[in-house]
C-alpha cells in the first residue's frame, strides 16, 4: 500500500473514531450539531507526523443555554525511527466561537456572540505517543434565543517546533446551524 493511501486511510479512520468518541461523550440532556475536521501535518526533523482531528459544535445545554465547543485531538504517527521525546510545538491554540444569525440570512451575516481561546501547547508537548488525547475548548454559555440560528466555529493556530515556518492557521469547518 502506498504511503499516501495509508495516510488517507488513517485520516478517515481517525475522524470516524474521533467523531464517535465526541458523540458518545455527550450527556443525554445536551443537543448539539457538529462538523468533523482532520488533517495530517508533517513535523520537523525526526519528530513523527501528527494526525490532527477536530470537531466544531453548537451545543444546547439543559438550562436553556447554548455554547460553542471545539474539541481537538491528536495522535503522532510513529514510523519506528522517530524522535518521540522532542518538543513538538512552540504554540498550539484553538479559538472557539459561538455565532448567531437571523433565520434565512446569508452566512456572511453571522455575529460572534462569545468566544474563547485555549492554549494546548503544554498538553501536546507532554503527551505520550501511545495515548491519543482529546481536549475541549468551550465558549461561555449564553441564553438560547429560539428565534435565531446558532453555530459553532473555530480556528487553530499552531507553530511547529524547529521548522522555522512560523504560525500556521487552520480555519476549521463550522458546525451546521441549530435553531
C-alpha positions as CSV (number, residue, x, y, z in Angstrom):
1,X,0.0,0.0,0.0
2,X,1.5,3.4,-0.9
3,X,2.2,6.0,1.8
4,X,-0.5,8.5,0.5
5,X,-3.2,5.9,0.6
6,X,-2.2,4.7,4.0
7,X,-2.3,8.3,5.3
8,X,-5.7,8.9,3.8
9,X,-7.0,5.7,5.4
10,X,-5.5,6.8,8.7
11,X,-7.3,10.2,8.5
12,X,-10.6,8.6,7.6
13,X,-10.4,6.0,10.4
14,X,-9.2,8.6,13.0
15,X,-12.0,11.0,12.1
16,X,-14.6,8.2,12.4
17,X,-13.3,7.1,15.8
18,X,-12.8,10.7,17.0
19,X,-16.4,11.7,15.9
20,X,-17.7,8.6,17.7
21,X,-15.8,9.5,20.9
22,X,-17.1,13.1,20.8
23,X,-20.7,12.0,20.2
24,X,-20.7,9.3,22.8
25,X,-19.2,11.5,25.5
26,X,-22.1,14.0,25.4
27,X,-24.7,14.0,28.2
28,X,-28.2,12.9,27.4
29,X,-29.6,16.3,28.3
30,X,-27.5,18.2,25.7
31,X,-28.2,18.5,22.0
32,X,-25.5,19.5,19.5
33,X,-24.7,19.9,15.9
34,X,-21.1,19.2,14.9
35,X,-18.7,19.0,12.0
36,X,-15.6,16.9,12.0
37,X,-12.2,18.2,10.6
38,X,-9.0,16.4,10.1
39,X,-5.5,16.6,8.6
40,X,-2.1,15.1,8.8
41,X,0.8,17.5,9.4
42,X,4.4,16.6,8.7
43,X,6.6,17.6,11.6
44,X,10.2,18.9,11.6
45,X,13.2,16.6,11.8
46,X,12.7,13.2,13.3
47,X,9.5,14.1,15.2
48,X,6.7,11.9,13.6
49,X,3.8,13.2,11.6
50,X,0.8,14.4,13.6
51,X,-2.8,13.3,12.9
52,X,-4.9,16.3,13.9
53,X,-8.7,15.9,14.4
54,X,-11.2,18.5,15.5
55,X,-15.0,18.6,16.0
56,X,-16.7,22.0,16.0
57,X,-20.2,22.2,17.6
58,X,-23.0,24.3,18.7
59,X,-24.2,22.7,22.0
60,X,-27.6,23.4,23.6
61,X,-27.5,22.8,27.3
62,X,-30.3,21.7,29.6
63,X,-30.7,25.1,31.3
64,X,-31.8,26.9,28.1
65,X,-28.2,28.0,27.4
66,X,-26.1,27.4,24.3
67,X,-22.3,27.4,23.8
68,X,-19.7,26.9,21.1
69,X,-17.5,23.8,21.5
70,X,-14.4,22.7,19.7
71,X,-12.5,19.6,20.5
72,X,-9.1,18.9,19.2
73,X,-7.4,15.5,19.2
74,X,-4.0,14.5,18.0
75,X,-2.0,11.4,17.6
76,X,1.6,11.1,16.5
77,X,2.2,8.7,13.6
78,X,5.4,6.8,14.6
79,X,7.4,5.1,11.9
80,X,9.5,3.3,14.4
81,X,12.5,5.6,14.0
82,X,11.0,8.8,15.1
83,X,12.1,11.1,18.0
84,X,9.3,10.9,20.4
85,X,10.8,13.0,23.2
86,X,11.5,16.3,21.5
87,X,9.3,19.4,21.8
88,X,6.6,19.2,19.1
89,X,5.0,22.7,19.0
90,X,6.1,26.2,20.0
91,X,2.4,27.1,20.2
92,X,-0.9,25.3,19.7
93,X,-4.0,27.4,20.3
94,X,-7.7,27.0,19.3
95,X,-10.2,29.8,19.3
96,X,-13.8,28.7,19.6
97,X,-16.7,31.0,18.7
98,X,-20.4,30.8,19.2
99,X,-22.2,32.6,16.3
100,X,-25.8,33.5,15.6
101,X,-27.8,34.7,12.6
102,X,-31.3,35.6,11.6
103,X,-33.2,32.7,10.0
104,X,-32.7,32.7,6.2
105,X,-29.8,35.1,6.3
106,X,-26.6,34.5,4.4
107,X,-23.5,33.0,6.2
108,X,-21.8,36.4,5.9
109,X,-24.2,37.8,8.5
110,X,-23.0,35.6,11.3
111,X,-22.5,37.5,14.5
112,X,-19.9,36.3,17.1
113,X,-21.8,36.2,20.4
114,X,-18.9,34.8,22.5
115,X,-15.5,33.2,22.1
116,X,-12.7,31.6,24.0
117,X,-9.1,30.9,23.1
118,X,-7.5,27.8,24.7
119,X,-3.7,27.1,24.7
120,X,-2.9,23.3,24.4
121,X,0.8,23.7,23.8
122,X,2.0,22.1,27.0
123,X,-0.6,19.3,26.8
124,X,0.5,18.3,23.3
125,X,4.2,18.5,24.1
126,X,4.0,16.3,27.1
127,X,1.6,13.7,25.5
128,X,2.8,10.1,25.4
129,X,2.9,8.8,21.9
130,X,0.8,5.7,22.6
131,X,-2.0,7.8,24.2
132,X,-4.1,9.9,21.8
133,X,-5.6,12.9,23.5
134,X,-8.7,15.0,23.1
135,X,-9.2,18.4,24.7
136,X,-12.2,20.7,24.5
137,X,-12.3,24.5,24.2
138,X,-15.8,25.8,25.3
139,X,-17.1,29.3,24.9
140,X,-19.1,30.8,27.8
141,X,-22.7,29.8,27.6
142,X,-25.4,32.3,26.7
143,X,-29.2,32.2,26.9
144,X,-30.6,30.4,23.9
145,X,-32.8,32.6,21.7
146,X,-35.1,30.2,19.7
147,X,-35.8,32.8,17.1
148,X,-32.1,32.8,15.9
149,X,-30.0,30.2,14.3
150,X,-26.8,29.2,16.1
151,X,-23.5,27.7,15.0
152,X,-20.0,26.9,16.4
153,X,-16.9,27.9,14.6
154,X,-13.2,27.6,15.4
155,X,-9.7,28.4,14.2
156,X,-6.5,26.6,15.2
157,X,-3.2,28.4,15.1
158,X,0.0,26.4,15.6
159,X,3.7,26.7,15.3
160,X,5.7,23.5,14.7
161,X,8.9,23.5,16.7
162,X,12.1,23.7,14.6
163,X,10.6,24.2,11.2
164,X,11.2,28.0,11.1
165,X,7.9,28.5,9.1
166,X,6.1,30.4,11.9
167,X,2.5,30.1,12.8
168,X,0.1,28.1,10.6
169,X,-3.6,28.9,10.7
170,X,-6.2,26.1,10.2
171,X,-9.7,27.5,9.7
172,X,-12.0,24.7,10.8
173,X,-15.3,24.0,9.1
174,X,-18.1,25.3,11.4
175,X,-21.0,23.3,12.7
176,X,-24.3,23.0,11.0
177,X,-26.9,25.6,12.1
178,X,-29.0,24.8,15.2
179,X,-32.4,26.6,15.8
